[in-house]
Amino acid sequence: MEKDWVSIYSTDNPHTIAMIKAMLETNDIHAIELDKQASAIKIGELELCVRREHVIKAKYLITKKLL
């Protein structure tokens, strides 16, 4: 991953990642998913990353959404 991208959220639930990614993109924050799960058995984490300049806003929006 390039150094401009920062992991801001991780989970093993793909639906949660999709929901948060959509919410961030609605707020003009481009996000990418990193799939670190073993493909056959789906053990591991999914990470959501944003550009360094959007980290604070993205974390704020995630906290606000998940509360």
C-alpha positions in Angstrom: 0.0 0.0 0.0 1.3 3.5 -0.8 2.3 5.6 2.1 -0.5 8.1 1.3 -3.1 5.6 2.3 -3.9 4.9 6.0 -5.9 2.0 7.4 -8.8 3.5 9.5 -11.1 0.5 10.1 -10.9 -3.3 10.1 -13.4 -6.0 10.6 -14.2 -9.6 9.4 -17.6 -8.5 8.2 -17.8 -7.5 4.5 -21.2 -5.9 5.0 -19.9 -3.5 7.6 -17.0 -2.5 5.4 -19.4 -1.9 2.4 -21.7 0.2 4.6 -18.8 2.4 5.9 -17.2 2.7 2.5 -20.5 3.9 1.0 -21.0 6.4 3.8 -17.5 7.8 3.4 -17.9 8.1 -0.4 -21.2 9.9 0.2 -19.1 12.4 2.2 -16.5 12.8 -0.7 -13.9 10.6 0.9 -12.5 8.0 -1.5 -11.9 4.7 0.4 -10.4 1.4 -0.7 -10.8 -2.1 0.8 -7.9 -4.4 1.5 -9.0 -8.0 1.8 -6.6 -9.9 4.1 -8.9 -12.9 4.5 -7.9 -16.4 3.4 -10.0 -16.9 0.3 -11.2 -20.4 0.9 -12.2 -20.2 4.5 -12.8 -16.4 5.1 -10.6 -16.1 8.2 -8.9 -12.8 8.6 -9.6 -9.1 8.4 -10.9 -6.6 5.8 -9.3 -3.2 6.1 -10.7 0.2 4.9 -8.1 2.8 3.9 -8.3 6.5 3.1 -5.8 9.0 2.0 -3.8 10.6 4.8 -5.5 14.0 4.5 -8.9 12.4 5.1 -8.1 10.3 8.2 -9.5 12.6 10.9 -12.7 13.3 9.0 -13.2 9.6 8.1 -12.6 8.5 11.7 -15.0 11.1 13.0 -17.7 10.0 10.5 -17.2 6.3 11.4 -17.5 7.0 15.1 -20.6 9.1 14.6 -22.2 6.4 12.4 -21.4 3.5 14.7 -22.7 5.1 17.9 
